[in-house]
Amino acid sequence: MTANVDKTKYGMLLNRTLPTAISNDEDLDLMTEQIDRLMSKGIRSGGLSPEEETLLELLSVLVEAYEDEHYPIPEATPHQMLRFFMDDRGVKQADLLPVFGSSGIASEVVNGKRSISKTQAKKLAEFFNVSVELFI
């Protein structure tokens, strides 16, 4: 807890919310509703109190722990990430010529026959406006 959190106010928030370890999807839904409520309040009012921010952080940690255990995101290869971003954003292989330099190399990378180089990974990250680590 940060130094500027009023323990009495925070205690009252905890008493109203009653955050606990999430053990099922019903608990997850309840915690997610609380997170949504806090985030909406923050947007409407221009910010949350330090106590509300602390509660939001706690609820987020609880939700993340449950989701990591019960709904893990499978690791994707750089090639799979490239295909995902292409499909998601409607990018065609020809659109990637500035990244790969030739249609032959673009084809081999897109089809998984050639690895993505570090230079290409950097260009792809810029092209899709995402982290370079997704392509390495």
PyMOL commands that set and color helices and strands:
alter all, ss='L'
color gray80, all
select helices_A, chain A and resi 7-17+25-45+50-70+78-89+93-100+103-110+118-128+132-135
alter helices_A, ss='H'
color red, helices_A
deselect
rebuild
show_as cartoon
